[in-house]
Structure formats: structure tokens, C-alpha cells
Amino acid sequence: MISLKNKIIFITGATSGIGKACAYAFAKEGANVIISARRKELLNEIADDIRTNHNVNVLPLMLDVRNRKEVFDTINSLTDEWKKIDILINNAGLARGLNKFYEDNPDNWEEMIDTNIKGLLYVTYAILPGMIERGFGHIINIGSIAGHEAYPKGAVYCATKHAVDAITKSLRMDTIDKNILVSTIDPGLVETNFSKIRFDGDEEKAKAVYKGLIPLTGEDVADAVIFCATRPPHVNIAQITLLASQQASATIVYRKE
């Protein structure tokens, strides 16, 4: 098992849900964390809390992964102390809407494609060369079971997560001789603000997604991320699929009355 103490971890989408849980999980292991997201106030609150409770170094970065120039400029301007990123957690992502394709809003497609695909590409492209130069790195992408099966009213979201799966597999091939590990964690139903965002803040619709079952939590997914990150050097966990015990697929869920 690899120690994470004093490793540098870069996490996108770190102010809520899975990203936030990952930040705390890595800090608990003694890692120094770069937490990035768009909400500056929340970033600073989380950074202060992690420093206080885990006594590690934390760098909050206000960052919109959809903005290529901003991503490249921000990462390229990191100080020498923070540039040596050991592990990248590509977590930033979202779903917008749950509509039949012909009834959907193309603005939703733009946001999902820009965040889930292009954002992941930009951040990875900015960080990977440094990993290659140093001779080690681990990229862990947060995918979804939607990257392995499609479901009704989710054409574009599923397409973006299929893209994450394809990028992960191809990147692993491209870096096979560079001592770079590439993994993906693909959860099913996780109770975060995911559904609230998908339904534009509609609390009732969001709650209905998890009604009658115990969904996964951000901490459950973070446990899997830590497992990936701490394997012996000769082991690469290519993919982990996580489901709630009452979920069998993207569309088959047993709900107790």
C-alpha cells in the first residue's frame, strides 16, 4: 500500500459532493490538496476547515474548467511548491435536464460537453506533462455508469460519460511507457447536489430520485478513489463501478415502499 503522506493531489469540483469528500479523504491520509472550483467563498471555507482538522497544506484555486485559457494559465502559474502534482482527480461534472432528445434544451448540451468532456481534457492536458517529466503520476477520472449504458432522456449526459470512459482507456494506452496510472471510478446513484442541479434546483424532483432506497454518498466514492490511489506501484486499478445495493443498472432500481 502506497502512503499518501505529503503527496500533492489536485481535485476539480471540490466544493461539494464527491470532490469535497475526496478532498477530506486525501487530507485525512496526510496528503496536501489543491482544491479547485468556481465558488471562491466555499473553497476558502473548506480549505480553512481541512487545515484546522488535518494539519496539511491546502491551496484553494478558483477555476472554471470550461475555460481553456484560465485552466492553462492557472495551472502553469502554480508555485514550485505546488507544481509537482502526484494525483489528479477529474471530478468536475454535471447533468442538466432529463428530457427526450427532441424536447431538450441545446444550452444544456453545451454546458455538459464543456464541463464533463472539455474541462477534463483541459485540466489533464495542463497537468500531465509535469507528471511525465517527473516519471510518475496518477489520473483518476470520476465517470458514471452512464458511461457504460444509455438510458431514456439522457442522450447527451450519457454521451459525455461515454467520452470520459473512452478518454480514460485511450490515455492509459498513450502513457503506458511513462509510468502514469489512469483509472476511472464509475458510480451509480450518489446523493449529492447532482440531481438538484439536473432539475434546476427543484428539491422535490431531486428527492424523488433517491426515494425508497439508500443511495451512495460522496464518501463512498471517495473511499474507492483512495483505494485506487494507494495500491502497490505495480498495480493499476483500471475501473471501479459502484452501485447502491438496491441498484442493478442505470434504470433498474428496487425501491421499498
N, C-alpha and C positions, 0 to 999 in steps of 0.2 A: 504494500500500500504506500503510495506517494504522499509525503507530507505537503500540505498546502501553506505551511507557515512561511510568511514573508513573500509568497508568490504575489504577482500583480494580476488582478482579474478585472477585465473591462466588461461591464454589463450595460446593455441598452434596454430602454424601457424599464428603468429601475425604481420608479416611484410608486408602483402598485403591483399587485398580483404576483405572478411568477418571478418577475425581475426583482422586485423588492425582497421576496423570500430568498432568492439566490444571494442577494447582497448580504443579508444577515447570516445565511448558512456558511458562506465563504469566510465572513468575518469571524464567525464562531470557531472556524478552523485555523485562525491566525493569519489569514491572507489579507493583503492590502487591496482595497477595492476602488475602482473608478466607476462611479455610478452616473449614468447619463440618461437624460430625459428632457422634456420641454418645459416642465414646471419647476422653475428655479426655487421657489419657496419650499416646496415639498422636498426637493433634492437636499437643500440645506438642513431641513429638519431631520431627515433620515441620516444624513452624514453626521450630524451632531450626536444623534442617538447611538449610532454604531460606534463612534469614537468613545463615547462615555461608557458603553456597556461591554465593549470588546477590546478596547485599547489597541486598535490597529489604525493605520493611516487610511484616510478616505479622501478621494478627490471627487467633488460633485461637478459635473460638466453639463451645462445647459446645451442641449444638442437636439436638432431636428434631423433625424436620419434621412429624411426625404430630400434634404438639401445637400447636393453633392459637394459644392464648394465649401459649405460650412463644415461638413464632415471632414474633408481633406485638410482644411485649414486648422481645425480644432485639434485633430489627431497629430498633425505634423508639428504643431506648436507645443506639444507636451514637453515638459522639462525632462532632462536626462533621468531624473529620479523615477519618472512615471512611464517613460517610453518603452521600457523593457517588459512589455505585456506578455505574460505566460499563457493566459487563457482568455479567450473571447467568448462571451455568452451573447449570441444574437437572439435577443428576446423580443425586441420591439415589434409589435404586430397588432392587427385588429381585424374585426369583421364589421362591415356596415350593411345593414339591411338583411332581410330574409324574404326575398320576393322571387317570383318566377322571372326568368331572364327577361322576357318581353315586357315585364311590368317594373323592372328595376330602374334605378337612377344611375346613369353613367358616371356621375360625380363620385358615387360610392366606389366604382371600379377604380377610378384614378387614385383615390386615397389608399385603397387596399394594395394595389400594384406598387405604388410609390413607397409605401411603408414596408409591406411584407416581402417584397422582392428587391426593389431597387435600394431600399435602405440597408438591407442585409448585404447586398453586393458592395455598396459604397464603403461601409464600415470594414468589411472583410478585406477589401482591396487596399484600404489605407493601413491596416494593421499587419496583414500577412507578410509583406516584405521584411519587416523587422524580425518577425519570427524566423523566417528563412535565414536571414543573416546571422541570427544568434544560434541557429541549429536546433531549435525546439519551439513548439507551440501547440496549443490545443484549441480547436474551434468547436464549440458546442452550439448547434442551432436548435432553437425551440420550434419544432414543427407542429404537426397535428395529425390525428387520424384522418382528417380531411385531406391530407396529402397522399393517402393510400386508397381512398374510396370517395366517390362523389355522392352527393345527396341532393334531393329536390330543393330548389330555391337557394342553392349555394354555389352556383356555377363559378363565379369569379373568385370567391373566397377559396373554394376547393382548388381552383386552378393555381392560385398563389401558393398554396401549401404543397401542391404537387411540384411546383417550381422549386420550393425550398428543398424538397426531397431530391430532386434531380441535381440541383447545385451542390448539395452535400455529397452525393455519390461521385459526381464528376470532380469536385475539388479534392476528394480523397485520392482519386487516381492521379490528378495533376501534381500532387505533393508527395507521392509515395516514396520518393527518394530524398525527401527533405526533412525527415523526422518530425513531420507535422501530423498530429492526430486530428481526425474530423469525425464528429459524432452528431447524431440528432436525437432529441427527446420528443416523442410524439404522443401527447396526451389526448384523452377524450374529454369528457365533461369536467371542467375545472371551475369551481365557483370563485370567480374574481369579478372585476368590473367588465369582463368581456361581453356578457350578454346585455348589460346596461348600455354599453357603447353601441352594440349591434342594433339595439332598438331605440337609439337616440334618447336615452335617459328614461324610458318607460319602465318604471320599477315593477309593475305588475307582470308585464311580459317577461322581464328578466327573471323574476322569481319563479315563473311557471316552468322555465327550462329545467330547474332543479327540483321541482315539486315531486314528492313521493320517493326520493332516493337520496342517498348520501353521496354527493359528488366528491371528486378530488379537491384538494386545496393547493394553493401555491406552494406550501411547504412540502407536500407530497412530491411535487415535480422537482423542487429544489433538492430533495433527498436523492433523486435519480441523477441529477446533474452532478452532485458531489460524488456519487458512486462512480460515474464516468471519469471524473477528474482525478480520482485517487487510485486508479488501477496501477499495477506494476508497469514499468516502462515498455515491456514487450506486449502489452495488452491494449487494444483499442476497442472500446465499445462502439460499434458502428451505429446501432439504433436501439432505442428502448421505446416500446409502446406501453403506455399506461392507461388503464381503464378503471373506472369505478366498478365495484363488484357487481352492481346491478346494470352494467352496460356491456353489451356484447359487440356492438358496432356503432357506427355513426348514427344509425337510425333505429336500432333495436335496444330499447331500454325497458327494464321492468320497474314499474312504479307501484309502490304499495299505496293502497287507499288510505 
